[in-house]
Structure formats: structure tokens, C-alpha cells
């Protein structure tokens, strides 16, 4: 199949592109605006494939989006292009509204126009797959899991913009018959993660001898999903999922943020010990919490397991070790991002 990946130079999008070229026979168009978090170095390993092509474009630009559809003639759209950092959404919500809501609206309109012009067999084959987040569901108490039926209760500008885009996708399916799929995933981690996010930020700051910032007491709980497990799930959904259905994707790995930071420190103590022999955990520093910080997210991924036979392969322990090893081996990728202040604190509510 021909698969149009929006945001294919970002963290999850590039992992999907690498997976599709390396592990399937699909053709891929990587459509990305190359904003601060988009980098074509993330797909260098597959960029020479004759099944891969790249098109620079903004999903808010209907003309460019139309050219992508008409030129590539996709069977599948996997929509990953989004502003995704909660802290940045606190400082500047406008970009999140424009990209996540307006951009998704433009993409849906062009997808509908394109789909309606296809022959019947191609219409039956077409899918619009929207990739979203578990943050749209709000915050859990000490027990319970997010299911596909959990009511939406977004708490940040980021999660509100993603909730809105989910609803737009669902509406285009119900109203216009566009064959849509929605997936909501838990926290991803792995190679090529932009270092403003917790895990790569902690690795980078630890190696540079800087304080490791932990918001509040660090007792917020997240379900961690290795990115390569996630993209296998995405493939399962757009290849075999039922149009109009949503699927939650989680790693079955609930951890407090402080536990995540401590695990990274322990692995670094083994693989790249400090010159003074002290443990990296001594660099942990508790800082003012993020405004409105959700306490706990946890995914019930039983639907995708039962219906599409997907399960994560990585435990948190195996995945976090692979991630730390990758960052140690690829400093040339993330060092320039650090120099560009990717690890600067944002979202303090000023």
C-alpha cells in the first residue's frame, strides 16, 4: 500500500517510517513541515529506499496537502503531525490550536475530497488513521485504567487540542462516511526522542553533570510504551482495524516519574559512570511542579490485543536500557539540539 505519514520526521512518525520501509513492502510519503522537533536525520537509514519519498509541507496549507494527496495517491493516511509538548502548550497555546485543530481540519477536508474521487475499490481500501494521546482522558486516581469508552476530560492546552482533533476525525467519519481510525497511546520513549521530554532530557543533563529536574515529588504515574512497539501497533490498526473504531495502545508499564529518573541513573552508573565515582542520582533535584499536572495515566490495551493480536515486546526495563544505550552511542545527534536550548525549562505558568 501507499502510506502518507504526516509528521514523519518527528519522534513517533520517523519510527513509523523506518518500520514501514525496513519491515514491510509499503511505499511511504513522509510529509513534514520540519519544525523545531522535525529532523530528517531521523530517517536517514531508509531515505535511499525507492519506496520512500519526502515532501516538505504544513498540514494547515490546503494547497500543499492537496498536492500531496493527488501526487502520491495514498491508500492510507497516518496523521502524526502535531505540537506535542505540554510545557510548550502552557507557554504558547496558539501553535497547538493552529496545528492540532486547524491542521487536522484541513487534512480531513482534503482527505474527504480525495477519497470521494476514488473508484469504489480504492475507496473501500482507504483509511484515515489519526494518532492521539491518552492525555485526552484527563487524570486517573490511584486505581483504574483508560478504556476506549472513558469520557474525555483534557486538562492542558495540549490535551485539549488533541481531544478536539479526535472529535473532528470522529465527526468526519460519522457525518461524511470517511473511513477513520483513532488510536490513543501512552507515553512513548526510545531513539530520536527530542530532548525536551523527560527521558532524553534526564540522560543529557546527567551526562553533562547538571541537576536532573523532577517536577514536584515525582510521584506522577505514566504508562511507558517503547516507540518501536507503538509503531507495530499503528501498522496493525491501519492494516486490520475496523473503520470507525478507536484503539488504546499502552505498554503495561506504569512508573512514577521519580522511578523513571532513578532507573536512568542506575543504568548510567553502569554504562557511563561519573568520573568522581558518585552515583548520578545525587544530581536529582525537585523543582516547582507543572501547573495542572495530571497525577496518573494508565491504558487498558485489551481491545487491540484481542482484536488485532498486538502486544508490546519490550518491558520498561529492557526498553529503558536500549534507550540509554542509544543516547550514549548517538551524542552527535542530540548534542546540537542541546546547544539550541532544547532542555530549557518551559511551562512554569508565568
N, C-alpha and C positions, 0 to 999 in steps of 0.2 A: 504493500500500500504506500501511498504518498502521504506523508505526515508533516503538517505545518506546525512547528513548535514556536509559539511566541515566548519571548524571554529566554531563548536558547543559549544565550551567553552568560546567564546568571547561574546561581549555585545549583538549584534543582534542575533547571532547564538544560544546562550543559551536561549534567549527569545523564539526563534522559537522551540527549543527542548522542553522547558517547555509547550508551547502551544500545540504542537503535542501530547505529552504524556497526558496532562491533559484534553484536549478538543476534541481529535479525537481518532479514533481507529487505526491509523497508527503505524507501527513499525519504530524505529529510530536507525540508527548508527551514533553516534557522532564521527567524525574523526577530530582530532585536534592535532597540534604539541605542544600545551601548552607553547607558547612563553610568554613573559612578560605580555601580555594582556589576556592570556587564563587561566582560573581558574575553576577547576571542582566544586568548591563550588557554582558556578552559576547554576548548575543543580542538586544539592543535593536533592531538593524537589521531583524530579522524578526519581532519579538514581536507586531506588529499583524496579521500574516497570519491569515486564517481557517483555515489549515491547521496552525497552531501552537497548542499549549496547554502550560501548565506545571503541575506538581504537586510540591509540596514533600514529600519523604519520605525515610526512611532505608531502605536495602536490607536492613538487619537486622530490620526491623519487618514480620513476615509479614502482618499485617492490612492495613497500608497498601499493601504490594506487591500483595496480592490485590485490593484496591480498584482499583489502577491497571490490572491486567490485565482485571478484569471490566468496569470502566467504559470503557476505551479500546478493548478488543478488538484487540490488535495482531496484525499478520501477522509482524512481525519484532521481536526484542529485540536491541538493540546495547548490550552491557554494558561501559560505560566507567567506572562509578563505582568509585573506588579511592583508597586512600592511595598516593602515588607517589614521595615524595622519599626517596632512600636515606639522606641525613643524618638526617632525622627518624626513620627506622626504627631507626637506631642509638641515638638518644636514648630512643625510646619505642616498642618493637616491638608493644605491646599493641594499639594502634589499627589496626595493619596486619593483625594476626591477626583482629581482630574484623570489620573492614570487608572485607578482601580474601578471607578464607576463610569466616567465618561469613556475611557478607553474600551472597557468591556462592552458598553452600549454600541460604540462604533463597530467593534469587531462582530458583535451579534447581528447588527444590521447588514453588514457586508456578507456574513456567512449565510444569512437567510436569503439574500438576493442571489448569491452564487448557487446555493442548494436548490432553490426553486427553478433555476435554469438547467439543472442536470436532467439527464434521461432517468427513467424510473429505476433502473438497476443501480445507477450511481447514487441516486437519492437514498435508496434502501441501504447502501453501504456507508453513507456519510455519517459522521459523528462529530459533535462539538463537545469537547471534554474540557470542563472548567476545573482548575486545580485550586483549592481553597485551604482553609486552616481550621483547626479545632477551636481557635480563639473566638469564632463567631458564636459559640455556645455560652460564653461567659465563664464564670468561675465555679468550680465544684467545692463541696465541703470535703470532710475527711474521707467520705466513702462515696461510692457511685462511679459511673462511667458515662461518658458521652456516647449516645447512640444516634443513629440517623433520624430518630424521632425527637431528639432533645430540642426543646424550643430555643430559638436564637435569643441571645442576650449579650450582644457585644458591649465591651466596656472601654475601649480605646478608640481613637480616631482610625487607627489601622484596622482593627477588627470590625468596626462599623462599616468601613469602606468595603471590606471583603464580604461582610454579610449582605450589603446592598448589591454587590456584584453577583453573589449567589442567587439572590432573588430575581435579578434581571435575567439570568440564564434560565432559571426555572420558569419565569413568565414567558420567555420566548419559546420554550418547549410547550407549555400549556396553550398559549394563545395562537401561535403560528405553526405548531407542529414540528418545529426544528428538533431533530433527534439529539438531545442533550444528555450529558452525563456530568455529575458533580462529585468530586472527591474532597474530603476534609481530612487533612493529615495532622499528626502531632509534630513536635519539634524535630526538625531534621539536623543531622550533623554528618561530617565526613570531609573528603578532599575538596578543595577550592571554595570553601565557605568564607565569605567576605569577613574580614577580621573585626567588624564592629559587633558581631554576635558572640555570645558568651564563650563557647568552647575555643574557637580560634583566638579570641581576644585574650583569654587566660593563658593559652600556650605562648602567644607572642610576648605578653607582658612578663610572664615567668622567665623566659629566656633572656629578656632584657633587664632583669633584676628589679622590675617595677612592682609597685603594690598591685595585688590582684583584687579588683573591686567586686565585692559581693553586696548586692542590694539588701538592705535591712539585715535580718538574721540569716538570710539564705535558706529559709525553710519553705519557700515556694516549690511546689512539686510540678514537674513536667514529665510527659511520656516521651522518651527519646527514640527516634527512628533513624537508622542508618540510611543515608541517601540512596545507596545502591539498592537496598531493599525497597525503598519508596518507588524508584523508577520501574522496578519489576512489577510492582503493584499497578502503576499507571498503565503500563502496557497491557496487563491483564484486563483492566477496566475498559480501555478503548477497543481492545480486540474482541472481548467476550461479554462485556457488561450490557445490561438491559437499558435501552434509552429511556429517559425519564426517571432513572433511579440514581440515588446517591450512595456512596460507599465511604465509610470511615476507614482510614489507614493509620494504624498505630504500631509501635514497636514492642509493646508489652514490657516496657522498661521504665517504670516510674522511679524518679530520683528527685530528691531535694537538690536545689541549686548548689548548696554547700557541699553535698556529696559529690556532685559532678566536678567541682573545683578541686576537692581533695583527691579524687581519683586521678585527675590530670597531674597533680603534684606528685603523687606516688609513682606514676609511670615515668615522669620526667626525672625523678630521683634515680630511677634505674637506668634510663637510657641516655640521659644528658645531665649528670649530677653537677650541682653548683661547685665552683672552684673551691669554696671555703668548706665544703663538706656538709653544710647545713641543708635541711630539707626545704623544698620550695614552699611548703605550707606556711612557713614563717612570713611569707610575703602577703598572705591573705589579709585583706583589710575590709572591714564592714563600712559601707557608705550609705548615705541617705537613700531610702527606697524610691522607686519609680512611683509617680502619682497614679493612684488607682490600680496598683499592681495586683493582678489576679493571683489567687492563692494556689489553685490546683487545677490542672488539666489532666484528663486520663481518657483514653479511647477504648471503646468496645469495637474491636475489629472482627467480630464474629461473622458479620454478613459477607465480607469479601473473602473470608476464609472458607465459609460454607458454599457460597455460590460460585466463586472463581478460583478456588483451590490455591489461594495465596497465603503464605506465612512468612514472617521475617526470618532470615537466616542468621543474622547477627544478634548476639546478646549485647547488652550495653558494654560488658567487659571486653568482648572481642572487638566491637566496633570502635570503642574509645581508644584502644591500643592501636588499631590500624590508623586512626585519625591522627594521633600524636606522632606516630612514625612517619606519616605522610608530611606533616608540617616540619618535622625535623629534616626530612630529605628534600624539602622544596622551599627553603628560605628565599630563594631567588624569586619565587612567585609572590610571596606575601610581604617581603621587606619593602618594596616600593609603595605598597598600599599603606603600610605603617607610616612611611615618610610623608604620605599625603594626609595624615591625621585621621586614618580610618578608625583608630581606637579612642578618639576623643569622646569624653562623656557628653551625652545628649539626653534630652527628655527629662530635665530636672524640674520642669514646671514653671520656669521663670517667664 
